[in-house]
Amino acid sequence: MPDKDVAAHYASDGLITAIRDGLGKLGKTPATVTVDDLAPVDEFHIGGRQASEAFLDQLTLTPSQRVLDIGCGLGGTARFATERYGCSVTGIDLTGAFVDTGKVLCDWVGLGDRVSLQQGSALDMPFESDAFDAAYMLHVGMNIADKRQLCADVYRVLRPGACFGIYDLMRTGAGELRYPVPWASVPETSALAAPDEYQEALESAGFTLTAERDRRDVALEFFANLRARTMGAGGPAPLGLHVLMGDTTPLKIANMVAGISSGTLAPVELVTRKAG
Ligand SMILES: C[S@@+](CC[C@H](N)C(=O)[O-])C[C@H]1O[C@@H](n2cnc3c(N)ncnc32)[C@H](O)[C@@H]1O
């Protein structure tokens, strides 16, 4: 699918203003904001920060490592990984508005020297071979049809023995999805695939699968809690993913949750390793 159509789906104007306004309602400013304060808006995947932590804890990241975040979005997971594990993180993402916004957020929280974000495609990464000690990707493969090419390029930029973790929405059963969903306005920009298809692409690149975990139940609980909080507060919190997804947020989430409830899709973690 054309990169420009995927980036157009996510593109959004005025993100920094919207985030600064949301922070203001929470009594924070760019000078006082922390990595944790930003989590509701800069972790664009099911389960937010908690899901990042549960997923990244499996990758054994350490302070000396150079880590790659593929499809980093605003860089929330990258900033969290740097703060929690001490590693330095490079993020790459198709959507220029996300990368530009993410760089400002890095400066606000004082991580501009340890988290580097750049615009580019996961299918043609501008990095040297063996450049990274680990890589991860959260909720990105649903936009990438050519998973073999993706896995081959990730394999190339990782050093031997490195971990590659994926946390994506995957097809887990039959059934049609209704659109829009958070990652696509129309079916043409959605590339949902089953865990087996990921595994086939990973193994063809040379990765070995070391762990797999279906997060369907955690996802349904997350959305039930989100719904209860939103209803209890009479609307969304000042900072949330509605800032990124716009007016169609409720419909996108409802369509995705319907697909998860019916068993058509689920968030799934795959942890793999490049041969040592
Ligand atoms: C749902 S968001 C997830 C962002 C981030 N990983 C997170 O969890 O907060 C999906 C992201 O994947 C990016 N993306 C989609 N296809 C891509 C590609 N071929 N190369 C790089 N980024 C891509 C989009 O621009 C978008 O920022």
The ligand as an ORCA input file, in Angstrom:
! r2SCAN-3c Opt
* xyz 0 1
  C      -0.922      3.053     15.652
  S       0.484      4.022     15.395
  C       1.612      3.371     16.617
  C       2.714      4.346     16.947
  C       3.674      3.880     18.047
  N       4.314      2.640     17.715
  C       2.960      3.763     19.359
  O       2.656      2.636     19.755
  O       2.698      4.797     19.982
  C       1.157      3.334     13.891
  C       2.367      4.093     13.402
  O       3.017      3.309     12.382
  C       3.553      4.203     11.441
  N       3.798      3.462     10.212
  C       2.909      2.790      9.446
  N       3.528      2.224      8.379
  C       4.843      2.536      8.485
  C       5.991      2.266      7.695
  N       5.927      1.563      6.557
  N       7.181      2.745      8.104
  C       7.280      3.498      9.241
  N       6.220      3.795     10.019
  C       5.018      3.319      9.648
  C       2.484      5.271     11.322
  O       2.974      6.436     10.749
  C       2.054      5.435     12.772
  O       2.807      6.409     13.423
*
